[in-house]
Amino acid sequence: MGGVGKTALAVEAAHRARAWGWFPGGALFVDLRGYDDDPVTADQAVLALLDALGVRDGELPPTTDRQYDAYRRLLAERRDRMLLILDNASDPAQFLDLLPDTDRHRVLITTRDRPDAIPVRLIDLEPLDPHEAVVLVTRALHDADERDERTAREPDAVHTLVTLCGHLPLALQIAAAMLRRRRLRDIASLVTEIQEAGDPTAVLDHGSRGTDQYGRSLALRPVLAASYRRLPSDQARLLRLLALVPGADTSTEAVAALTALNVVAALELLEDLAAASLVTAMGSSNGTASAARWRLHDLVRAFGRSVVARDDGLREEGEAARERLLEFYRRWAKAADRRLRWLPGMEEPERFGDRGQALAWLDTERSGLVAAVGWSREERFASAAVQLALYLGEYLDWRRYFDDLITVAEAAREAAHLAEDRVNEARAWSHLGNVLQEVDRAEDAVDALVRARDLFQATGHHDHEAMAWGNLGNALHEAGRVEDAINAHTRARDLFQATGQRHHEARAWDNLGSAMGEAGRMDDAIAAHIRARDLLRAAGDRLGEGRAWHNLAVTLMDTGRIEESIVAFGKDLEICLELEDGYGAGQCLYNLALTLRAADRPREARAAWLQAADAFSRANAPAEAAQARSEAENLE
């Protein structure tokens, strides 16, 4: 892309190659200015090359054809290898007639557009990695003033700055120039200014104007605008709309929804933009076009959004596109959520034939899905975004993405409250309460779940009220309020029984058993877990059945019935592996190891803890993995 440092790399490579003796005949350099308003033609470039080769004034052939003949003859006669650098080409017509007829010499071309029709070796350049970007800024400041130690004093600020610059060399050069001019100000002040503006180009292009060592203006927006202006209208439209997409990258299928195109048409336009170095293709998880993913550089994204923001018609076009994308996300998140909650006898969800397919889609789209929930703060998108947030709850909890779950639950709660949608507000409070319990904020969880229960009661949604009582019971149990927890789970069980919801009744029995075990009512606890297990098995809820086996195993272990406990843990582990529940498998193996240690079987206990550590690691639970490894090491 523009500003990535193509010219700098080409020139540096040429200097080093000459120093190593690769090109004893020397090097020639022509700036074709391909992205200026008046690009250099091949006919103009050949005159500059002839001049560099010593042909000028009266020796210059009078016609263009004879000038090319003279140029090619001079190259053919040169026995020492030469390097020809044709910089900043925007069209093969600028350089095809300049290529030598002999293979003795070498040519290096820089361009923002991939010349895929020509059999040349292509080397794609990406922005710098974070460390290299920091080094560039540090050296730029030290070269101007060796006493400038701001990057050493403000490591966090400089890392944030290079991220805001997208690690793009041109942006980094501009930022460094601004810092040199602002030598009495800290780096953090520039970071704050860019963050408050929301568009790095708006700040960087109003800083210290000047030119680089090649005489080119140190300005970002003209570079991006030049690439944008060259695009056909359909490609320009796609680029603008793609800039509005939430998340770091996007699938072809999502882009098709955004643009109201079919997948093939969207794919062709994306490929064209990739050839122009304005989007980056990131490949596909399954090799299909609809699953291919595409990424915009942050500065291109900021530029595209600014183009939309300045035009009323483009803003409406963008809002309509966001509605289409949000509906795409909402539809398939709903289908995925239904698959994750599916039980035998239920209607088959759209698209996803099993849990694995649903989880794979959610995993791939997660960043965009979570970011799109943030649109709930805009009235036009609030309703669909709240629904999307609630469809993500089961998945985010399953994958243990608790920060994301808190984010989407808070956004849904706020939007539903503003819209006076009390049912969805209550559902959002439920999601929030459940995740707060997972992150050890038990009292906050209790408060949230009380709000959910009260709202469901007030709106007359008794099925949801029963669920809220169950969730509240779990939070009360976690907070150490065991008798209150027993009362809440009993209330949930009774409500489910009254409405004939046997599956949810089973979950209530299981939760009630855990609370009874904590209160020392072991016989009642075992009976409750067995009742839950049998009901869940009858309902075909393998996940719930596994949890009931686990809770039964823990209670049996606490009562000294070791062998029965080991058998029950084995049943739970079998189901966890079947469902690819890594965290559940880790919990099962960890507690199984405790049981094996109590049975004086240390070697088996150690093996179980090591397996638990592996399962926890794969399930995004590093703290639990470390604890399991520690227990294993203590048995050595």
N, C-alpha and C positions, 0 to 999 in steps of 0.2 A: 504494500500500500504506500501511498505517498507519505513521505517523512520517516520511513523505516530505516533509512541509511544506505540505500543502494549505491548512490554515487560515492559516499565515503568508503564503503567496502571495496568497490571496484578500484578506486584510486589507490587505496592502501595496498590491495592485492597487487596492483601493477608495480608500485614502488618496490615491494618485497621481491616480486618475481624478477625484476631487473637486477636487484642487488644479488640475487642468487644466480644470475647469469642465464636465466631462461630465455631472455629476449635480447640478444646482443645487437639486434637491428634497431632497438629502441621501441618506443610506444607513441601512438597517436591518439588524441582525445578530441571528440567532437560532442558538444552539447546540442542535441537535436531539439530541445525545448518543446517536446511533444505535447505538453499540457498547457502551454501558453496560448494566447489568442492567435499568435502568428507563428506556428511551428516551422522549424527549419526543414526544407525539402531535401531530398537526396541530391538534387541538382545543385542546391546551394552548398550542401555539405562537401560535395566532391571538390568544389573550388577551395574550400578551407583545407582539405586534405592535400590537394596538389601544392598549395602554398607551403604547408608544413614539410612537404617532400622537396621543396626548393624550386617548384615550377610557378613562376609568377611573371607579371608584366608582359613583355613581348614574347616570352616563351609559352604563354598560356594559349592552348588551341582555341580557335574562334567559335567552334560549335560545341554543343553539349555532348553529342555523341563522341566527338574526337577527344573531349576532356575525359570522358570515361575510359576511352581507349588508352590514353596516356597514363591514367591512374592505374589501370590494371597492368599495363606493361611495366611500369616502375615497380610494382609489387612483385611481379613475376621475375624481374631481373635481380631483385634483392635476394642474395643468398643467405644473409643472416635473418633469422626468424624475428618477426615484428609482432607487436600486440596492438590491435586496434580497439579502442573503447568507444562505443557509440552509446552515449548516455541519454536517458530520458526519452526513449522512443515511444510513441503512442500508436504507431501504425507501421506494419512491415514495409509499406511503400517507402518509408523514410530510410530504411537500411538495406533492403534486398539488393539494390544495384551497387551498394558499396562493399559487398562481400567479395573477398579476393577469389580469383579463379584457381589459385593454387592452394593446396592444403598445408603449405609450409608455414604460413602465418596463422595467428589465432585472433578471434574476435570475441569481445565481451560486450554484451548489450544489456542495458538496464531499462526496465519498463514497468509500469503498473498493470499492464495487460498481458495475459499469457498468450503468446503466439502459437496456439495449439496446432494450427494448420501447417506449421513449418517444422521439419525434423531437426530441432535444436535441443540441446540439453537444457532443461529447466531447473533452476535452483530457487526455491521459494524462500523468502526471508520473513521471519516473524519478528515481532518486537523483542526487546531484550528481556532476559529473565530478571527477577527483582534485584538480585545481587549486582548484576552488571549495570542495571539502571542506577543504583546507588553509587557505584564506582564512577560512572560517567559524571554525575552531578558533583561528586566529591572532587574529582580531578579538575573539572571546569572551574570550581571555586579556588582550589589550591593553585592552579596555573595562573590565575589572576592575582592572587594574594596568598602566599604560603602561610600567612598568619590566620587565615580564615578557617576556624575550627568548628563552624556551626554544625556540620554534619556529624562530627564526633560528639558534640554536646547534645544534639537533638536526634538521636537515632530513630525514635518512633516517628517524629515529624517528617524526616526525610523519607522513610519508608512509605508513609501515607502520601507524601507528595508524588513519589514516582508511581504509585498506584493510580492517583488521580490523573497523572499524565499518560496512563495506559502503557507505561514502559516504552513509549515511542520515542526514538532518539530526537526527532525534531522538537517534540513537546518538551523533552528534558533539556535540550539546548536553550529553548526559550525561557524555561523556568530558571535555569542557571543564570542566564543573562539578567533576568529580573532580580535574582538574589544578589548578583554582583552590584547592581545599581542600588539595591536596598541594603547596603552593607551594614547599616546600623540596626536593621530589623532582624528578628529571628525567622527561622523557616516556618515555624508554626503560624505566623501571621499570614504568610502566603497560602498555607494550607486552609486556614479559616476562610480567607477571601474566596478561594475556589469553591469550597464546600457551600458557602452561603449563596454563591452565584448559581450553583447547580449545573453549570456548563463550563468546563475548563477553558474552552476556546474563548468564552466571553472575557475571561480574566487574562489569559496568556497573550491574546492578540492585542490587548491594550496595555501591555507592559513595555519593556524596553525594545523598541523597534530597531531593526538593523538587518545585516546580512550575514550569512555564514561565509566560510572560507571559499565557497564557490560562487559568491556574489548573489546568492538567492535569498529572498526575503525570509526573515525569521517570523513567519506567521502561519498559523495552522489553518484557519478557515479558508483562505484562498486555495490552499492545497486540496482540501476536501471538496470545496465548491467546484474546482476545475474538474475533478473526477465525476462529480454529480452531474454537471452540465453536459458532459459527453454522453450520458446515458439516454437510450431511447425512452419514451414516456412510460412504457410498461415496466421497464426495469427501475426507473426512477420512482414510480409509485410503490413498487415492492420494497425498495430500500427504505422509503419513508415509513411505510407501515411496519416493516421489520424493526425499525428503531423504537416502536412503541411496545414491543413485546416484553413482558416481564421475564426475569430469569436470564441466566448466562447464555443459554443456547436453546435452539428450537428445532423441532422435527419438521420434515417436509410436510407431513400431514397437518400439523398445526399451522404452518405457513399457508397451506391451501385454504384452511378455514378462515384465517385472518384476511386473505385477499379475495375470497369468494371465487377461487379458481379450482380446477380439478388438480389432482396430485401431479400428473404429468406436466401440465402447463406451469405449475409452481416450480417443479423441479428444474425445468429448462431455464426459467428466469433466474433461479438461484445459481445454476451452473454458470450462466452468463455473468452474474455479479461476482462469482468466485474468480472467473477469468479476468475480471477487472480489478481484482484484489480488494473488493469492498466487503465481501463476506468470506468466511473460512469454512470449508467443508470439514466436518469432524468424523465422517464415516458413519457406519450403521451397525447396530448391535446384531442384526440378523440378516444383513445383506440386502434388504429390500429398500426401494427408493423412499417409500413412505416413512421408514424408520430412520433415514439419514438425518443427521443433525447439522445445524448451521449456527455459526457464531459471528456476531458483529463486534468489531473493536469498540471499546468504550467511547473513544472520541468520535468514531463514525456514528455511533448511536446518539451521542449528544448533538452532533451536527444534524442528523436526520430529525430529531425531535424539535430542534430550533427552527428548521424549515417548516415543519407542520405548525408550530406555535405562531408563526408570523402571518398565517393566511387563514381567514375564516373558512373558506371552502375546504382547505386541506385539514383543518381541525375537525370539521364534521365528518369528512372521509375517514379520519383516524378514529373518531369515536365509534362510528359504525363498525369499523374493523375490529376494534376492541370488544364490542358486543358479540361479534361473531366468534372471536377467539374464546371469550369467556363462556359462551354457550357450548363450544366444543369441549372445553375443559370440564364444564359442569356435567355434560351428558356422559362422558366416559368415566369421570370420577364416580358418578352415581352408579354406573354399571360395575365398576371395579369394587366399589364399596359393597354392593349387593352380592357380588361373588365372594368376597371375604366373609360375609355374614350368612351365606347360603347354607341351607339344610335340606335334606331330602324331603320332597313334597312341595318345596317352594317353586315358584316360577323361575325358569332359567333366565339369568341376566343376558343382556346383549353382549356380543363380542367376545367376552372372556370365558373360555371353556373350563378353566380351572383356576385355583388360587395362584398358581405360579405365573400364569399369563397376566392376571390382574396385578400382582405385585411387581412384575417386570415393567409393565406400563407405568405404574405409579412411581417406581424407582427412577425411570428415565425422565419423567416429566416433573418430578418433585419440585425442583427450584421454581419452575414457571407456575405450577399450581399454587405453591405457597405465596409467591409474589402477587399472583392475580387476586388472592383473597384481600390484599391491601387495597384493591379497587373498591372494596365495600364502603370506604369512606366517601365515595362519590355517589351522589343520589342516583344517577343513571344506572349504575352497576350494582347498587347495594343488594338488591334482592337475590340476584344470581350469585353474587360473591359470597353472601351468607350461606346459601345452600351448598356452594362448593366447599366452604370451610367445614361444614358439618359432615359432608361426605368424606373428608380426609381424616376424621378423628380416629377411626378404627385402624387405618393404615399407619398413621404416624405413631400411634401407641404401639402397634405390632413391631414396627421397626425401631422403636425407642428414640424417635426424633423429638424429644420432649421440648426443646427450645422452639422448634417449628410449631409444635402443637399448642404451646402457650400463645405464640404469635397469632395463629389463625383463630384460636378460641377467643382471645381478647378482641380481635378485629370483628369477629362475628357478633360478639356480645354488644359492642359499642354500636354497630350498625343496626342491629335488631332493636336495641333500646331506642335509638333515634327514630326509627320507623314505627315505633310502638307495636312491634311484632312480638308479643309476649311469649308465644310458644317457642319461637326460634331463640329468643333471648334466654329462656329457661334451658333449652337444649345446649346453648353455648356455655351457660353457667355449669351445666353438667360436665361438658368436655373439660372446661377449665378446672373444675374441682378434681376430676379424676387425674389430670396430669400433675396438678400441684401435690397430690398425694404421692405420685411417683418420684417427685424431686424433693421429698422430705419436708414439705410444707403442710403438715397435717392439719394444723389449726386453720390455716388459710383455706385448705381444701374443705374443711367442715363448713366454714362460712359460705363458700361458693355453692356447696351442695344444698345447704339450707335455703339459699336464695332460689336455687332451681326447684326444690320441692315446693316451696311456697308459691312460686309462679305457676307450676303445674296444677297445684290445688286450686288456685284462683281462677284458672282458665278451664277447669273441669276436665282436664286430660288425665284420667285416673290411671291409664296404662303407663304413661310417662311418669306419673307420680310414684307408682310402685317401683319403677327403675330408679328414681331419685332416692327413694328410701333405701334401696339396696346399696347404691353408691355412697350414700351418707353413712350407712352402717360400716362400710369398708374404711371410710375416713375416720370415723369414731374409733374403730378398732386400732387403726394406725396411730391415733392420738393417745391411746392408752385408756380410753373411756369404754371399757369392755361391756359393762352392763347396758350402757346406752346403745352400743353397737348391737347387742343381742335384741334389744327392743326394736331397733330400726329394721334389722333383718327379719324379725318375726312379722313386723307390719308389712314388709315387702312380700314375704311369702303368702300371707293371708290375702293381700290384694290380688296377687297372681292367681291364687287358688279360686278366688271369687269370680275372676274373669275367664277362668279356664285356660290360662296360658301355662301349659305344663312345662314348656322349655324354660321359660323365665322362672317358674316356680323351682325348677331343679337348681338353677344358679343360686337362688335365694337359700335353698337348703344347704348348698355347699358353703356359702358365706356364713350362714348361721352356725354350721358345724365348726368352722375355724374360730369363731368368736366364743363358742361354748368350750372349745378346747383351751383357749386362753384363760377362761374363767375356772378351769379345773373340772368341768363337767364332762369327763372323758367318755363315758358310756353314751351320753346324749350326743356328743360330737361324732363318735364313730358311726352311730346310727344315722345321723344327719348326712354324713358324707356318703354312706352306702346308698341312702335314699336318693341323693343327688346323682350319684354315679349311674344308678339303674335308670332313672328318668332321662338323663342325658344320653345314655346309650340307646334307649328306646326312641329318642328324638333324632338320632343320627348325628348328634353334635360331638364330633371326635375331639375338637379342641376342649370343649367343656368337660367331656368325659376324662380327658387326660388330666385336667386340673383337679377334678374330683379324686382321681386315683392319687395324685400328688398330695393333696391335703389329707386324704385318708392315710397315706404312708407316713406323713409327719406325725399324725395323731397316734398311729400304732407305735411309732418309734418312741414317742413320749411316754407311752404306757408300758414300754419294755417288750413289746411283741415284735422282736427284731426280725425274725425270718419272714413274718407276714408283711412287715414294712418293706423289706427288700423286694419281695414279690410285687408289691404295689408300685414301688418306684420303677421297677422294670416295665410294668404296663404303661406308666406315664412316659417313660423314655421312648418306648416303641411308638407311641402316638406323636411325640414331639419330633422324632426323626421322620415319620411319615409326612407330617405337615411342614417340615423344614422350619420348625420353631427353635431357632438357635438359643434364644434367651431362656425359653422354657427348658430346653435340654440342659443348659448350664445349671439352672436352679435344681433340676432333678438330680443331676450327677453330683452337685455339691452336697445336697442333703443325703443322697445315697452314701457318699463318702463318710459323712458323720455317723450314719447308721453302721457302716462297715467298721469304722474305728471303734464304735461302742461294742461291736461283736468281736473285738480283738482280732481283726483281719486287716492289719496295717498295710500290707502290700496292695491288696485290692482297693483299700481306701485311697492310697496314694495315686494309683492309676485312675481312679474315678475323679479325683481332684484335678489331675492334669488334663483329663478329658473335659472337665468342666471349664478349665481355663481356656482351652481351645474353643469351646462352644461360645463362651462369653466374648472372646476376642472377635469372633466372626459376627457376633450379634451387636457390635457397637457398645460393649459394656466393659471398658478397660479396667475400671476400679474393681469390679467383681472378678475379672480375670486375674488381676494381681493378687487379690485375696485368696483365690483358689490355689495359685502357684505357691503362695506363702504357706498355706496349710500343707501342701504336698512336701515342701522343703522341710517343714518342721517334723515330718515323719521319718526323714532320712537318718 
